[in-house]
């Protein structure tokens, strides 16, 4: 095989290898980003739970305070 053919094969193998390494780096960066996004999502869920509206079980308190509200409406 002539030297030009060997040079072409070596150069194309180097290009493929460099492309594969670049793609592997992209995969590792995307996995790191995914892990960070999962942590952020967990933090957002925690904040959402801490700032949620008052539970429905306080409906009995509102029912107990209805006479007070009615009195205040008459004043």
C-alpha positions in Angstrom: 0.0 0.0 0.0 1.4 3.4 -0.9 2.4 5.9 1.8 -0.5 8.2 0.9 -3.0 5.5 1.7 -1.4 4.9 5.1 -1.3 8.6 5.9 -5.0 8.9 5.0 -5.9 6.0 7.3 -3.8 7.3 10.2 -5.2 10.8 9.8 -8.8 9.6 9.5 -8.3 7.3 12.6 -7.0 10.3 14.6 -10.0 12.4 13.5 -12.4 9.6 14.6 -10.5 9.1 17.9 -10.6 12.9 18.7 -14.3 13.0 17.8 -15.0 10.1 20.1 -13.1 11.7 23.0 -15.0 14.9 22.4 -18.3 13.1 22.5 -17.4 11.2 25.7 -16.6 14.6 27.3 -20.0 15.9 26.3 -21.6 12.8 27.8 -19.8 13.3 31.1 -20.7 17.0 31.2 -24.4 16.2 30.5 -24.4 13.6 33.3 -23.0 16.2 35.7 -25.6 18.7 34.6 -28.3 16.0 35.2 -27.1 15.4 38.7 -27.1 19.1 39.4 -30.6 19.5 38.0 -31.9 16.7 40.2 -30.5 18.4 43.2 -32.1 21.7 42.2 -35.4 20.0 41.6 -35.3 18.5 45.0 -34.6 21.9 46.5 -37.5 23.4 44.6 -39.8 20.7 45.8 -38.7 21.4 49.4 -39.4 25.1 49.0 -42.8 24.3 47.4 -43.7 22.1 50.4 -42.5 24.8 52.9 -44.5 27.5 51.2 -47.6 25.5 50.5 -51.0 26.9 51.4 -52.7 26.2 54.7 -54.0 22.6 54.8 -57.7 21.8 54.5 -57.8 20.6 58.1 -58.1 24.2 59.2 -61.6 24.3 57.7 -63.0 23.4 61.2 -61.2 26.5 62.6 -62.8 28.6 60.0 -66.2 27.1 60.8 -65.7 27.9 64.5 -64.8 31.5 63.7 -67.9 32.0 61.6 -69.9 33.7 64.4 -67.0 36.2 64.9 -66.9 36.9 61.2 -70.7 37.4 61.1 -70.5 39.8 64.1 -67.7 41.8 62.5 -69.7 42.1 59.3 -72.6 43.7 61.2 -70.3 46.3 62.8 
